[in-house]
Amino acid sequence: METRDPGAIVRRIAELRGEHRALDERIQQLAANPDDELEAKRLKKRKLQLKDCIARLESMLIPDEPA
């Protein structure tokens, strides 16, 4: 995300959190089926990427403090 618009950042965080929750639900469904282990690993990796992206965006909302 290239913009520093707080409103846009907040909206993007909300979108990413929704995707994160959806992945979590899908991973729980796959846990019951060991044949889907590869897909579950792929989804877990994507979930971690989303978490990192959310953290980066949240840090953009924190104002810089002068030293």
mmCIF file of the N, C-alpha and C atoms, coordinates in Angstrom:
data_MODEL
# 
_entry.id   MODEL 
# 
loop_
_atom_site.group_PDB 
_atom_site.id 
_atom_site.type_symbol 
_atom_site.label_atom_id 
_atom_site.label_alt_id 
_atom_site.label_comp_id 
_atom_site.label_asym_id 
_atom_site.label_entity_id 
_atom_site.label_seq_id 
_atom_site.pdbx_PDB_ins_code 
_atom_site.Cartn_x 
_atom_site.Cartn_y 
_atom_site.Cartn_z 
_atom_site.occupancy 
_atom_site.B_iso_or_equiv 
_atom_site.pdbx_formal_charge 
_atom_site.auth_seq_id 
_atom_site.auth_comp_id 
_atom_site.auth_asym_id 
_atom_site.auth_atom_id 
_atom_site.pdbx_PDB_model_num 
ATOM 1   N N  . MET A 1 1  ? 0.858   -1.176  0.000  1.00 0.00 ? 1  MET A N  1 
ATOM 2   C CA . MET A 1 1  ? 0.000   0.000   0.000  1.00 0.00 ? 1  MET A CA 1 
ATOM 3   C C  . MET A 1 1  ? 0.897   1.230   0.000  1.00 0.00 ? 1  MET A C  1 
ATOM 4   N N  . GLU A 1 2  ? 0.637   2.111   -0.936 1.00 0.00 ? 2  GLU A N  1 
ATOM 5   C CA . GLU A 1 2  ? 1.493   3.268   -1.109 1.00 0.00 ? 2  GLU A CA 1 
ATOM 6   C C  . GLU A 1 2  ? 0.938   4.519   -0.434 1.00 0.00 ? 2  GLU A C  1 
ATOM 7   N N  . THR A 1 3  ? -0.316  4.522   -0.118 1.00 0.00 ? 3  THR A N  1 
ATOM 8   C CA . THR A 1 3  ? -0.938  5.714   0.446  1.00 0.00 ? 3  THR A CA 1 
ATOM 9   C C  . THR A 1 3  ? -0.710  5.799   1.956  1.00 0.00 ? 3  THR A C  1 
ATOM 10  N N  . ARG A 1 4  ? -0.705  7.008   2.455  1.00 0.00 ? 4  ARG A N  1 
ATOM 11  C CA . ARG A 1 4  ? -0.590  7.238   3.893  1.00 0.00 ? 4  ARG A CA 1 
ATOM 12  C C  . ARG A 1 4  ? -1.921  7.696   4.470  1.00 0.00 ? 4  ARG A C  1 
ATOM 13  N N  . ASP A 1 5  ? -2.993  7.597   3.680  1.00 0.00 ? 5  ASP A N  1 
ATOM 14  C CA . ASP A 1 5  ? -4.322  8.000   4.114  1.00 0.00 ? 5  ASP A CA 1 
ATOM 15  C C  . ASP A 1 5  ? -4.795  7.038   5.202  1.00 0.00 ? 5  ASP A C  1 
ATOM 16  N N  . PRO A 1 6  ? -4.976  7.535   6.429  1.00 0.00 ? 6  PRO A N  1 
ATOM 17  C CA . PRO A 1 6  ? -5.381  6.649   7.531  1.00 0.00 ? 6  PRO A CA 1 
ATOM 18  C C  . PRO A 1 6  ? -6.678  5.898   7.258  1.00 0.00 ? 6  PRO A C  1 
ATOM 19  N N  . GLY A 1 7  ? -7.622  6.539   6.593  1.00 0.00 ? 7  GLY A N  1 
ATOM 20  C CA . GLY A 1 7  ? -8.888  5.870   6.287  1.00 0.00 ? 7  GLY A CA 1 
ATOM 21  C C  . GLY A 1 7  ? -8.693  4.680   5.366  1.00 0.00 ? 7  GLY A C  1 
ATOM 22  N N  . ALA A 1 8  ? -7.845  4.852   4.349  1.00 0.00 ? 8  ALA A N  1 
ATOM 23  C CA . ALA A 1 8  ? -7.562  3.764   3.414  1.00 0.00 ? 8  ALA A CA 1 
ATOM 24  C C  . ALA A 1 8  ? -6.824  2.634   4.114  1.00 0.00 ? 8  ALA A C  1 
ATOM 25  N N  . ILE A 1 9  ? -5.923  2.989   4.996  1.00 0.00 ? 9  ILE A N  1 
ATOM 26  C CA . ILE A 1 9  ? -5.166  1.975   5.740  1.00 0.00 ? 9  ILE A CA 1 
ATOM 27  C C  . ILE A 1 9  ? -6.105  1.175   6.628  1.00 0.00 ? 9  ILE A C  1 
ATOM 28  N N  . VAL A 1 10 ? -7.003  1.843   7.318  1.00 0.00 ? 10 VAL A N  1 
ATOM 29  C CA . VAL A 1 10 ? -7.961  1.170   8.203  1.00 0.00 ? 10 VAL A CA 1 
ATOM 30  C C  . VAL A 1 10 ? -8.863  0.227   7.404  1.00 0.00 ? 10 VAL A C  1 
ATOM 31  N N  . ARG A 1 11 ? -9.308  0.684   6.232  1.00 0.00 ? 11 ARG A N  1 
ATOM 32  C CA . ARG A 1 11 ? -10.151 -0.174  5.387  1.00 0.00 ? 11 ARG A CA 1 
ATOM 33  C C  . ARG A 1 11 ? -9.379  -1.406  4.921  1.00 0.00 ? 11 ARG A C  1 
ATOM 34  N N  . ARG A 1 12 ? -8.126  -1.213  4.533  1.00 0.00 ? 12 ARG A N  1 
ATOM 35  C CA . ARG A 1 12 ? -7.311  -2.339  4.068  1.00 0.00 ? 12 ARG A CA 1 
ATOM 36  C C  . ARG A 1 12 ? -7.067  -3.329  5.207  1.00 0.00 ? 12 ARG A C  1 
ATOM 37  N N  . ILE A 1 13 ? -6.822  -2.818  6.409  1.00 0.00 ? 13 ILE A N  1 
ATOM 38  C CA . ILE A 1 13 ? -6.639  -3.697  7.573  1.00 0.00 ? 13 ILE A CA 1 
ATOM 39  C C  . ILE A 1 13 ? -7.898  -4.532  7.795  1.00 0.00 ? 13 ILE A C  1 
ATOM 40  N N  . ALA A 1 14 ? -9.055  -3.912  7.679  1.00 0.00 ? 14 ALA A N  1 
ATOM 41  C CA . ALA A 1 14 ? -10.317 -4.632  7.863  1.00 0.00 ? 14 ALA A CA 1 
ATOM 42  C C  . ALA A 1 14 ? -10.470 -5.732  6.808  1.00 0.00 ? 14 ALA A C  1 
ATOM 43  N N  . GLU A 1 15 ? -10.113 -5.431  5.562  1.00 0.00 ? 15 GLU A N  1 
ATOM 44  C CA . GLU A 1 15 ? -10.178 -6.438  4.501  1.00 0.00 ? 15 GLU A CA 1 
ATOM 45  C C  . GLU A 1 15 ? -9.252  -7.611  4.802  1.00 0.00 ? 15 GLU A C  1 
ATOM 46  N N  . LEU A 1 16 ? -8.040  -7.301  5.208  1.00 0.00 ? 16 LEU A N  1 
ATOM 47  C CA . LEU A 1 16 ? -7.055  -8.347  5.494  1.00 0.00 ? 16 LEU A CA 1 
ATOM 48  C C  . LEU A 1 16 ? -7.476  -9.191  6.692  1.00 0.00 ? 16 LEU A C  1 
ATOM 49  N N  . ARG A 1 17 ? -8.046  -8.550  7.696  1.00 0.00 ? 17 ARG A N  1 
ATOM 50  C CA . ARG A 1 17 ? -8.525  -9.313  8.859  1.00 0.00 ? 17 ARG A CA 1 
ATOM 51  C C  . ARG A 1 17 ? -9.653  -10.254 8.465  1.00 0.00 ? 17 ARG A C  1 
ATOM 52  N N  . GLY A 1 18 ? -10.526 -9.812  7.576  1.00 0.00 ? 18 GLY A N  1 
ATOM 53  C CA . GLY A 1 18 ? -11.599 -10.676 7.091  1.00 0.00 ? 18 GLY A CA 1 
ATOM 54  C C  . GLY A 1 18 ? -11.046 -11.882 6.355  1.00 0.00 ? 18 GLY A C  1 
ATOM 55  N N  . GLU A 1 19 ? -10.050 -11.643 5.495  1.00 0.00 ? 19 GLU A N  1 
ATOM 56  C CA . GLU A 1 19 ? -9.417  -12.753 4.778  1.00 0.00 ? 19 GLU A CA 1 
ATOM 57  C C  . GLU A 1 19 ? -8.710  -13.692 5.761  1.00 0.00 ? 19 GLU A C  1 
ATOM 58  N N  . HIS A 1 20 ? -8.089  -13.111 6.782  1.00 0.00 ? 20 HIS A N  1 
ATOM 59  C CA . HIS A 1 20 ? -7.387  -13.895 7.807  1.00 0.00 ? 20 HIS A CA 1 
ATOM 60  C C  . HIS A 1 20 ? -8.367  -14.815 8.533  1.00 0.00 ? 20 HIS A C  1 
ATOM 61  N N  . ARG A 1 21 ? -9.531  -14.275 8.904  1.00 0.00 ? 21 ARG A N  1 
ATOM 62  C CA . ARG A 1 21 ? -10.555 -15.080 9.584  1.00 0.00 ? 21 ARG A CA 1 
ATOM 63  C C  . ARG A 1 21 ? -11.075 -16.195 8.681  1.00 0.00 ? 21 ARG A C  1 
ATOM 64  N N  . ALA A 1 22 ? -11.286 -15.866 7.403  1.00 0.00 ? 22 ALA A N  1 
ATOM 65  C CA . ALA A 1 22 ? -11.777 -16.866 6.455  1.00 0.00 ? 22 ALA A CA 1 
ATOM 66  C C  . ALA A 1 22 ? -10.761 -18.001 6.294  1.00 0.00 ? 22 ALA A C  1 
ATOM 67  N N  . LEU A 1 23 ? -9.485  -17.653 6.231  1.00 0.00 ? 23 LEU A N  1 
ATOM 68  C CA . LEU A 1 23 ? -8.446  -18.675 6.134  1.00 0.00 ? 23 LEU A CA 1 
ATOM 69  C C  . LEU A 1 23 ? -8.424  -19.544 7.384  1.00 0.00 ? 23 LEU A C  1 
ATOM 70  N N  . ASP A 1 24 ? -8.592  -18.926 8.533  1.00 0.00 ? 24 ASP A N  1 
ATOM 71  C CA . ASP A 1 24 ? -8.599  -19.665 9.792  1.00 0.00 ? 24 ASP A CA 1 
ATOM 72  C C  . ASP A 1 24 ? -9.727  -20.697 9.800  1.00 0.00 ? 24 ASP A C  1 
ATOM 73  N N  . GLU A 1 25 ? -10.895 -20.291 9.349  1.00 0.00 ? 25 GLU A N  1 
ATOM 74  C CA . GLU A 1 25 ? -12.039 -21.211 9.288  1.00 0.00 ? 25 GLU A CA 1 
ATOM 75  C C  . GLU A 1 25 ? -11.764 -22.355 8.316  1.00 0.00 ? 25 GLU A C  1 
ATOM 76  N N  . ARG A 1 26 ? -11.190 -22.028 7.165  1.00 0.00 ? 26 ARG A N  1 
ATOM 77  C CA . ARG A 1 26 ? -10.895 -23.054 6.157  1.00 0.00 ? 26 ARG A CA 1 
ATOM 78  C C  . ARG A 1 26 ? -9.838  -24.031 6.680  1.00 0.00 ? 26 ARG A C  1 
ATOM 79  N N  . ILE A 1 27 ? -8.841  -23.519 7.370  1.00 0.00 ? 27 ILE A N  1 
ATOM 80  C CA . ILE A 1 27 ? -7.794  -24.379 7.938  1.00 0.00 ? 27 ILE A CA 1 
ATOM 81  C C  . ILE A 1 27 ? -8.395  -25.333 8.961  1.00 0.00 ? 27 ILE A C  1 
ATOM 82  N N  . GLN A 1 28 ? -9.326  -24.858 9.764  1.00 0.00 ? 28 GLN A N  1 
ATOM 83  C CA . GLN A 1 28 ? -9.986  -25.716 10.744 1.00 0.00 ? 28 GLN A CA 1 
ATOM 84  C C  . GLN A 1 28 ? -10.785 -26.811 10.050 1.00 0.00 ? 28 GLN A C  1 
ATOM 85  N N  . GLN A 1 29 ? -11.412 -26.494 8.938  1.00 0.00 ? 29 GLN A N  1 
ATOM 86  C CA . GLN A 1 29 ? -12.156 -27.506 8.182  1.00 0.00 ? 29 GLN A CA 1 
ATOM 87  C C  . GLN A 1 29 ? -11.205 -28.562 7.618  1.00 0.00 ? 29 GLN A C  1 
ATOM 88  N N  . LEU A 1 30 ? -10.053 -28.125 7.139  1.00 0.00 ? 30 LEU A N  1 
ATOM 89  C CA . LEU A 1 30 ? -9.090  -29.046 6.547  1.00 0.00 ? 30 LEU A CA 1 
ATOM 90  C C  . LEU A 1 30 ? -8.416  -29.923 7.590  1.00 0.00 ? 30 LEU A C  1 
ATOM 91  N N  . ALA A 1 31 ? -8.388  -29.478 8.832  1.00 0.00 ? 31 ALA A N  1 
ATOM 92  C CA . ALA A 1 31 ? -7.726  -30.237 9.890  1.00 0.00 ? 31 ALA A CA 1 
ATOM 93  C C  . ALA A 1 31 ? -8.344  -31.621 10.060 1.00 0.00 ? 31 ALA A C  1 
ATOM 94  N N  . ALA A 1 32 ? -9.592  -31.758 9.715  1.00 0.00 ? 32 ALA A N  1 
ATOM 95  C CA . ALA A 1 32 ? -10.281 -33.043 9.863  1.00 0.00 ? 32 ALA A CA 1 
ATOM 96  C C  . ALA A 1 32 ? -9.901  -34.030 8.762  1.00 0.00 ? 32 ALA A C  1 
ATOM 97  N N  . ASN A 1 33 ? -9.275  -33.545 7.693  1.00 0.00 ? 33 ASN A N  1 
ATOM 98  C CA . ASN A 1 33 ? -8.947  -34.397 6.566  1.00 0.00 ? 33 ASN A CA 1 
ATOM 99  C C  . ASN A 1 33 ? -7.432  -34.377 6.306  1.00 0.00 ? 33 ASN A C  1 
ATOM 100 N N  . PRO A 1 34 ? -6.731  -35.443 6.678  1.00 0.00 ? 34 PRO A N  1 
ATOM 101 C CA . PRO A 1 34 ? -5.277  -35.464 6.506  1.00 0.00 ? 34 PRO A CA 1 
ATOM 102 C C  . PRO A 1 34 ? -4.839  -35.440 5.046  1.00 0.00 ? 34 PRO A C  1 
ATOM 103 N N  . ASP A 1 35 ? -5.731  -35.741 4.105  1.00 0.00 ? 35 ASP A N  1 
ATOM 104 C CA . ASP A 1 35 ? -5.382  -35.700 2.685  1.00 0.00 ? 35 ASP A CA 1 
ATOM 105 C C  . ASP A 1 35 ? -5.139  -34.273 2.197  1.00 0.00 ? 35 ASP A C  1 
ATOM 106 N N  . ASP A 1 36 ? -5.646  -33.292 2.922  1.00 0.00 ? 36 ASP A N  1 
ATOM 107 C CA . ASP A 1 36 ? -5.514  -31.891 2.530  1.00 0.00 ? 36 ASP A CA 1 
ATOM 108 C C  . ASP A 1 36 ? -4.378  -31.182 3.264  1.00 0.00 ? 36 ASP A C  1 
ATOM 109 N N  . GLU A 1 37 ? -3.402  -31.937 3.727  1.00 0.00 ? 37 GLU A N  1 
ATOM 110 C CA . GLU A 1 37 ? -2.319  -31.355 4.517  1.00 0.00 ? 37 GLU A CA 1 
ATOM 111 C C  . GLU A 1 37 ? -1.532  -30.297 3.733  1.00 0.00 ? 37 GLU A C  1 
ATOM 112 N N  . LEU A 1 38 ? -1.281  -30.554 2.458  1.00 0.00 ? 38 LEU A N  1 
ATOM 113 C CA . LEU A 1 38 ? -0.529  -29.605 1.645  1.00 0.00 ? 38 LEU A CA 1 
ATOM 114 C C  . LEU A 1 38 ? -1.287  -28.286 1.493  1.00 0.00 ? 38 LEU A C  1 
ATOM 115 N N  . GLU A 1 39 ? -2.577  -28.377 1.244  1.00 0.00 ? 39 GLU A N  1 
ATOM 116 C CA . GLU A 1 39 ? -3.374  -27.153 1.125  1.00 0.00 ? 39 GLU A CA 1 
ATOM 117 C C  . GLU A 1 39 ? -3.413  -26.411 2.462  1.00 0.00 ? 39 GLU A C  1 
ATOM 118 N N  . ALA A 1 40 ? -3.527  -27.141 3.559  1.00 0.00 ? 40 ALA A N  1 
ATOM 119 C CA . ALA A 1 40 ? -3.551  -26.512 4.879  1.00 0.00 ? 40 ALA A CA 1 
ATOM 120 C C  . ALA A 1 40 ? -2.239  -25.767 5.137  1.00 0.00 ? 40 ALA A C  1 
ATOM 121 N N  . LYS A 1 41 ? -1.120  -26.363 4.755  1.00 0.00 ? 41 LYS A N  1 
ATOM 122 C CA . LYS A 1 41 ? 0.179   -25.694 4.936  1.00 0.00 ? 41 LYS A CA 1 
ATOM 123 C C  . LYS A 1 41 ? 0.244   -24.419 4.110  1.00 0.00 ? 41 LYS A C  1 
ATOM 124 N N  . ARG A 1 42 ? -0.257  -24.480 2.883  1.00 0.00 ? 42 ARG A N  1 
ATOM 125 C CA . ARG A 1 42 ? -0.261  -23.311 2.008  1.00 0.00 ? 42 ARG A CA 1 
ATOM 126 C C  . ARG A 1 42 ? -1.125  -22.202 2.605  1.00 0.00 ? 42 ARG A C  1 
ATOM 127 N N  . LEU A 1 43 ? -2.287  -22.575 3.125  1.00 0.00 ? 43 LEU A N  1 
ATOM 128 C CA . LEU A 1 43 ? -3.185  -21.588 3.725  1.00 0.00 ? 43 LEU A CA 1 
ATOM 129 C C  . LEU A 1 43 ? -2.588  -20.990 5.000  1.00 0.00 ? 43 LEU A C  1 
ATOM 130 N N  . LYS A 1 44 ? -1.900  -21.808 5.777  1.00 0.00 ? 44 LYS A N  1 
ATOM 131 C CA . LYS A 1 44 ? -1.249  -21.303 6.998  1.00 0.00 ? 44 LYS A CA 1 
ATOM 132 C C  . LYS A 1 44 ? -0.166  -20.299 6.653  1.00 0.00 ? 44 LYS A C  1 
ATOM 133 N N  . LYS A 1 45 ? 0.569   -20.569 5.580  1.00 0.00 ? 45 LYS A N  1 
ATOM 134 C CA . LYS A 1 45 ? 1.611   -19.634 5.148  1.00 0.00 ? 45 LYS A CA 1 
ATOM 135 C C  . LYS A 1 45 ? 0.987   -18.306 4.724  1.00 0.00 ? 45 LYS A C  1 
ATOM 136 N N  . ARG A 1 46 ? -0.101  -18.373 3.973  1.00 0.00 ? 46 ARG A N  1 
ATOM 137 C CA . ARG A 1 46 ? -0.796  -17.156 3.551  1.00 0.00 ? 46 ARG A CA 1 
ATOM 138 C C  . ARG A 1 46 ? -1.335  -16.394 4.757  1.00 0.00 ? 46 ARG A C  1 
ATOM 139 N N  . LYS A 1 47 ? -1.826  -17.128 5.742  1.00 0.00 ? 47 LYS A N  1 
ATOM 140 C CA . LYS A 1 47 ? -2.360  -16.515 6.960  1.00 0.00 ? 47 LYS A CA 1 
ATOM 141 C C  . LYS A 1 47 ? -1.263  -15.745 7.696  1.00 0.00 ? 47 LYS A C  1 
ATOM 142 N N  . LEU A 1 48 ? -0.060  -16.315 7.756  1.00 0.00 ? 48 LEU A N  1 
ATOM 143 C CA . LEU A 1 48 ? 1.067   -15.624 8.389  1.00 0.00 ? 48 LEU A CA 1 
ATOM 144 C C  . LEU A 1 48 ? 1.462   -14.375 7.609  1.00 0.00 ? 48 LEU A C  1 
ATOM 145 N N  . GLN A 1 49 ? 1.419   -14.459 6.280  1.00 0.00 ? 49 GLN A N  1 
ATOM 146 C CA . GLN A 1 49 ? 1.722   -13.288 5.463  1.00 0.00 ? 49 GLN A CA 1 
ATOM 147 C C  . GLN A 1 49 ? 0.717   -12.173 5.725  1.00 0.00 ? 49 GLN A C  1 
ATOM 148 N N  . LEU A 1 50 ? -0.542  -12.543 5.849  1.00 0.00 ? 50 LEU A N  1 
ATOM 149 C CA . LEU A 1 50 ? -1.570  -11.553 6.146  1.00 0.00 ? 50 LEU A CA 1 
ATOM 150 C C  . LEU A 1 50 ? -1.332  -10.905 7.506  1.00 0.00 ? 50 LEU A C  1 
ATOM 151 N N  . LYS A 1 51 ? -0.971  -11.717 8.480  1.00 0.00 ? 51 LYS A N  1 
ATOM 152 C CA . LYS A 1 51 ? -0.710  -11.191 9.824  1.00 0.00 ? 51 LYS A CA 1 
ATOM 153 C C  . LYS A 1 51 ? 0.434   -10.174 9.790  1.00 0.00 ? 51 LYS A C  1 
ATOM 154 N N  . ASP A 1 52 ? 1.489   -10.483 9.043  1.00 0.00 ? 52 ASP A N  1 
ATOM 155 C CA . ASP A 1 52 ? 2.614   -9.558  8.918  1.00 0.00 ? 52 ASP A CA 1 
ATOM 156 C C  . ASP A 1 52 ? 2.190   -8.268  8.228  1.00 0.00 ? 52 ASP A C  1 
ATOM 157 N N  . CYS A 1 53 ? 1.399   -8.388  7.189  1.00 0.00 ? 53 CYS A N  1 
ATOM 158 C CA . CYS A 1 53 ? 0.929   -7.216  6.460  1.00 0.00 ? 53 CYS A CA 1 
ATOM 159 C C  . CYS A 1 53 ? 0.039   -6.340  7.347  1.00 0.00 ? 53 CYS A C  1 
ATOM 160 N N  . ILE A 1 54 ? -0.818  -6.968  8.121  1.00 0.00 ? 54 ILE A N  1 
ATOM 161 C CA . ILE A 1 54 ? -1.686  -6.228  9.044  1.00 0.00 ? 54 ILE A CA 1 
ATOM 162 C C  . ILE A 1 54 ? -0.829  -5.471  10.061 1.00 0.00 ? 54 ILE A C  1 
ATOM 163 N N  . ALA A 1 55 ? 0.187   -6.125  10.589 1.00 0.00 ? 55 ALA A N  1 
ATOM 164 C CA . ALA A 1 55 ? 1.064   -5.480  11.573 1.00 0.00 ? 55 ALA A CA 1 
ATOM 165 C C  . ALA A 1 55 ? 1.782   -4.278  10.951 1.00 0.00 ? 55 ALA A C  1 
ATOM 166 N N  . ARG A 1 56 ? 2.248   -4.424  9.707  1.00 0.00 ? 56 ARG A N  1 
ATOM 167 C CA . ARG A 1 56 ? 2.921   -3.309  9.024  1.00 0.00 ? 56 ARG A CA 1 
ATOM 168 C C  . ARG A 1 56 ? 1.976   -2.131  8.836  1.00 0.00 ? 56 ARG A C  1 
ATOM 169 N N  . LEU A 1 57 ? 0.755   -2.429  8.406  1.00 0.00 ? 57 LEU A N  1 
ATOM 170 C CA . LEU A 1 57 ? -0.220  -1.362  8.194  1.00 0.00 ? 57 LEU A CA 1 
ATOM 171 C C  . LEU A 1 57 ? -0.594  -0.682  9.510  1.00 0.00 ? 57 LEU A C  1 
ATOM 172 N N  . GLU A 1 58 ? -0.747  -1.468  10.561 1.00 0.00 ? 58 GLU A N  1 
ATOM 173 C CA . GLU A 1 58 ? -1.072  -0.881  11.868 1.00 0.00 ? 58 GLU A CA 1 
ATOM 174 C C  . GLU A 1 58 ? 0.052   0.024   12.345 1.00 0.00 ? 58 GLU A C  1 
ATOM 175 N N  . SER A 1 59 ? 1.292   -0.352  12.060 1.00 0.00 ? 59 SER A N  1 
ATOM 176 C CA . SER A 1 59 ? 2.417   0.493   12.473 1.00 0.00 ? 59 SER A CA 1 
ATOM 177 C C  . SER A 1 59 ? 2.430   1.806   11.690 1.00 0.00 ? 59 SER A C  1 
ATOM 178 N N  . MET A 1 60 ? 1.871   1.810   10.477 1.00 0.00 ? 60 MET A N  1 
ATOM 179 C CA . MET A 1 60 ? 1.786   3.045   9.698  1.00 0.00 ? 60 MET A CA 1 
ATOM 180 C C  . MET A 1 60 ? 0.806   4.035   10.332 1.00 0.00 ? 60 MET A C  1 
ATOM 181 N N  . LEU A 1 61 ? -0.127  3.524   11.123 1.00 0.00 ? 61 LEU A N  1 
ATOM 182 C CA . LEU A 1 61 ? -1.113  4.394   11.764 1.00 0.00 ? 61 LEU A CA 1 
ATOM 183 C C  . LEU A 1 61 ? -0.571  5.063   13.020 1.00 0.00 ? 61 LEU A C  1 
ATOM 184 N N  . ILE A 1 62 ? 0.542   4.547   13.528 1.00 0.00 ? 62 ILE A N  1 
ATOM 185 C CA . ILE A 1 62 ? 1.139   5.118   14.733 1.00 0.00 ? 62 ILE A CA 1 
ATOM 186 C C  . ILE A 1 62 ? 1.967   6.330   14.334 1.00 0.00 ? 62 ILE A C  1 
ATOM 187 N N  . PRO A 1 63 ? 1.673   7.490   14.887 1.00 0.00 ? 63 PRO A N  1 
ATOM 188 C CA . PRO A 1 63 ? 2.426   8.689   14.495 1.00 0.00 ? 63 PRO A CA 1 
ATOM 189 C C  . PRO A 1 63 ? 3.886   8.598   14.952 1.00 0.00 ? 63 PRO A C  1 
ATOM 190 N N  . ASP A 1 64 ? 4.761   9.154   14.120 1.00 0.00 ? 64 ASP A N  1 
ATOM 191 C CA . ASP A 1 64 ? 6.182   9.190   14.477 1.00 0.00 ? 64 ASP A CA 1 
ATOM 192 C C  . ASP A 1 64 ? 6.382   10.207  15.598 1.00 0.00 ? 64 ASP A C  1 
ATOM 193 N N  . GLU A 1 65 ? 7.203   9.812   16.578 1.00 0.00 ? 65 GLU A N  1 
ATOM 194 C CA . GLU A 1 65 ? 7.513   10.724  17.679 1.00 0.00 ? 65 GLU A CA 1 
ATOM 195 C C  . GLU A 1 65 ? 8.911   11.293  17.463 1.00 0.00 ? 65 GLU A C  1 
ATOM 196 N N  . PRO A 1 66 ? 9.070   12.575  17.675 1.00 0.00 ? 66 PRO A N  1 
ATOM 197 C CA . PRO A 1 66 ? 10.412  13.139  17.514 1.00 0.00 ? 66 PRO A CA 1 
ATOM 198 C C  . PRO A 1 66 ? 11.373  12.573  18.578 1.00 0.00 ? 66 PRO A C  1 
ATOM 199 N N  . ALA A 1 67 ? 12.607  12.418  18.195 1.00 0.00 ? 67 ALA A N  1 
ATOM 200 C CA . ALA A 1 67 ? 13.608  11.850  19.099 1.00 0.00 ? 67 ALA A CA 1 
ATOM 201 C C  . ALA A 1 67 ? 14.024  12.832  20.156 1.00 0.00 ? 67 ALA A C  1 
# 
